[in-house]
């Protein structure tokens, strides 16, 4: 599953995956971003990419069902969510 970071947005903004799926975010902006679990300004701790630059990626494998909101620590208006359903 791919999520693109471009023009200060996560696309798709909401993704639905099954447990066991690896999601990879790719930064297409010429500025650093992060992918941080939680809602701004409070990280939740399941995952945090740290800052990464143009054409760099961050991947995370979702093993537990649930809803995982995330945001960019540098640009908190950038928000997204991964909805994880049980594996079939």
N, C-alpha and C positions, 0 to 999 in steps of 0.2 A: 504494500500500500504506500502510495506517494502523497506527500503534502508539499506543495510549492509555496515558497515565501517570495512574494513579488509585490512591489509597489506598496509595501507596508501592510500586507494582508496575508493570511494563511488561506490557501485554496486547495481542497475545499475547507470551508470554515468548520463544518461538522462532518466527521467520518464515522461510519459504522463498520466494525470489524468483529471477527470471532476471536475468542481467546486463543493465544498462540500465534497471532499475527504480528509481524514486525512492520512498524510504520517508519518510513524514512522521510525526513524533512530536508529539503534542499533550499539553500538561501540563494536567490537570484538578484538580491539587492546589493549594491556596492556600499553597504554599511552593515555593521555587526547587528545580529539579532540573537535571541535565545528562545528556546522552547522549554518553558518552566511549568510544571504541573501546579495547579492551584488557580486562584483568582487574585488578580492584582489588588493589593500589594503583598499578599500572603502566599508564599509557596506552600504546597501540600507535601512535597517530598517524594512522590513516586518516581519522578524523573526530572532531570535538569541538564540541559545540554551545555550550560555555560555559553559564553558568547562565541559565535562562529561567523565567518566572513563569507564574502562572495564565492559562490560555487562550492562551498563546503556543505557537508551533510551531517545529520545527527539521526541515529536510529534507536528505536526502543521496541522491545518485544513485550506485548501486553499478555500476561498470563492469567490475570484474574478479571472476571466480568465486572462491569461497573461503568460509571461515567467519569471521564478524566478531563476536566477543563484544563486549559493551559493558556499561557500568555507570554509575551516578550518582556523580560525584565527592563530593557532599555526603553521600550515603547509600549507601555501598559495598555494602550487602547487596542493593540493587536491581540485578539483573543480567538481561541478555537476550542474544539472539544472532540475527543475520541470516545465513542460509545462502544463498549465491548460486551458482546453477548457470549454465552457459554459456547464452547466448541461442540460441534455435532459429531 
